[in-house]
């Protein structure tokens, strides 16, 4: 078929477009509908930058949050609160933090200690309340692995194979059990059970062989209905101790699902069409496949082979009266036939060529249709970037969209009929050089261990731009933290790609970290095969009336309704009261509206504080009922990133676990941390509560020269103000504590971790449970060099990570409420080896050398950052990510040698 070029009547986009058309023109309706939808439903996105890709128990997981809004990715002012959750491999929330956002930026950390003693696959999920309207598919959701060599006695390695026996799916598992030193557990009894969605689908017992192996087989009736679960085993070790290990059971079948995707949605008889395909295993990963496309008479019309992660494409022309199927062969030699979608007798086929860096070329052909005017719309994020009306279109035409009209990311191109009905659709990824350019310069390329490193960071969109930007930076010892660049989830791959797609994206950074013609081609395959649907056209054009249930959260609010005999009490007097155990209480009051509804807005508090809400009638009578507007919690669904789940966390992380354990032992040796959190079980005989709960004091809880409790810290705004004049033998200068004996700077530890100089300035008194002061040599000796000038031990309060509401047992008109407050982020501790008192005995084996979540660049001159190397030799990897005030996002990786 001869395809003739056609000059299109190009319409200006967005708000200007309606000026070129009549009010009843379908183009105007489409553009106006999109503008209305975007105005009512602005899209927020979240990205978290982590200090490294995986962790061990005892580590701290540091993160920086970026929240953007709209298709231009500008920092969002819509939401002031971000929910960040650590979810375990059983899809339940282990930790939850409420992060305060300032112009879309915030940061925090998870201390991976006593509540996370099990190694396994975890998830970090982050979202604003507003994002809940779009659904969980568009939350930030990243899988991480956490290993444990400190209290873990059993290390496993598992392989699965599958077979079909008597019509049922058989799962064969071989599990190897070893100690940390590699010695096998021989002749040990093991009980096991296979679980899915809380149900036991199989169970049994066995004994390990001379190599520590246990072989397990069980059958599943309906493999297609099986949801990912766990293989839970309990092995008997020394002294009759039983250790339970939970091993991911990602699939119960080795079957590969193959789907075919015509480029513009469907096939049309007589029209050549590109058809993409994707082969995915039950574990979510792409699988190798090759084969032949045959018609119903057995004639081969095309050969196919997967080109990237199970994806590929071919072109063929379906014929009238024929059907087609693919005869496929997989990597293991198995075969399968899959039917292709049936072709339509008439319609349109849209083809796109995205190879030209300057323009996007698309061709539209038709067969069996009546000539009509058509409409082309290209939009990204709900904003129209291009609109055109081909006049008197014949059977085929081509068009060109300059990429200057498009922004980096996913563009959706839709072909409409003359009356505005969607006919064809295609996604294209626009990959332009419009990212934030981050440049790092150092004073040298090779450094010594413990040497000071000075880096200059220059961040700007173009050489002549002067926009401000906010960045985050991590430095890791790459010999300890091995990184696969393809598997990284970066600010570019997250914001531009993953956040707009439904389902799992395998190796997202492959498409960004080393861009080439091959990666662009593979990215186009992803566009052809991956689900994308921020909205449905028919619903949108009809006027989407779906209510936005979840409102943007700017601050912590406490709201509710006052009733009497189930009727609202207009003008009810309501008081919010908090007294954390002494000192000056917090109290504020308000009056309910005509519907009995009240709200206390703009509350700022950290951790989980208990509030009392008390209400009366306007005349002061207390016999009323108070019902608080507790927000519904976001449920947790099965991990969509199934392909990232590691079956063998122990084996995959063994190298990192060995260095992490050595570093932990070194810290214990010099009193920088404690082993107290490693106890799996503590039997308490005495029911009396200790004076200092959760204390990390190496001398024992409360065994200090001076102890202050939370009651002593209620009369001041900052912690250094609270302590000034209260601690015997301690003076404060600029918020830093010094001993009166010799004037040396004291060590401050929070929950067993040494802190930086500004630790007391950044901590709210309401976060503190107790403070222990160690001054005398008998109590400081155990801390080695850290105790030379005395130690201040701070133990923080521990909330349950949620909210509690109590209506039972209270006086009339009174409700007790414990909401989750803002998380108070800590400061990353970076030792200064140029200080006279710096320790030269303890081996510095840190894997994260430096972390800074808040770097400001003015776009005019470089921002200077300095820190000290550790004792590890090799390559250090610096990663800087960030965003400027115009929404340009960027990432830079820089490496240097330490010898």
Secondary structure, DSSP 8 states (H G I E B T S, - for coil): ----B---EEE--GGGGGGGS-TT-HHHHHHHHHHHHHHHS--EEEEEEESSS-EETT-EEEEEEEEEETTTTEE--S-SEEEEEEE-TTS-EEEEEEEE-BTTEEEEEEE--GGG-S-EEEEEEEE-TGGGGT-GGGSEEEEEEEE--SS---EEEEEEEEEEETTEEEEEEEEEEE-TTS-B--S-EEEEEEEETTEEEEEEEEE--TTSEEEEEEEES-GGG---EEEEEEEE-GGG-EEEEEEEE--S---EEEEEEETTSS-BTTSEEEEEEEEEETTS-B--EEEEEEETTS-EEEEEE--BTTEEEEEEE--TT--EEEEEEETTS-EEEEE----BSSEEEEEEE---SSEEEEEEEEES------EEEEEETTEEEEEEE-TT--SEEEEEEEGGGS-SEEEEEEEE-TTS-EEEEEEEEE--S-S-EEEEEES-SEE-TT-EEEEEEEEESSTT----EEEEEEEEETTTS---GGG---HHHHHHTGGG-BS--TTGGGGTTT--HHHHHHHHHHHHHSB--SS-HHHHHTT------S----SEEEEEEEEETTEE-TT-EEEEEE--SSSS-EEEEEE--TTSEEEEEEE--BSEEEEEEEEE-TT-----EEEE-----------S-GGG--S-HHHHTHHHHHHHHHHHHHHHHTTSS-SGGG-S-------S--SSTT---TT-TT-SSEEEEGGGGSS-SSHHHHHTTTSTTEEEETTEEEETTTT-B-EEEETTEE--TTTTTT--GGGEEEEEEE-SHHHHGGGGGGGTT-EEEEEE----SS-EEE-TT--TTEEEEEEE-B----------TTSTT--SSS----SEEEEEEEEEE-SSS-EEEEEE--S--EEEEEEEEEEETT--EEEEEEEEEE-
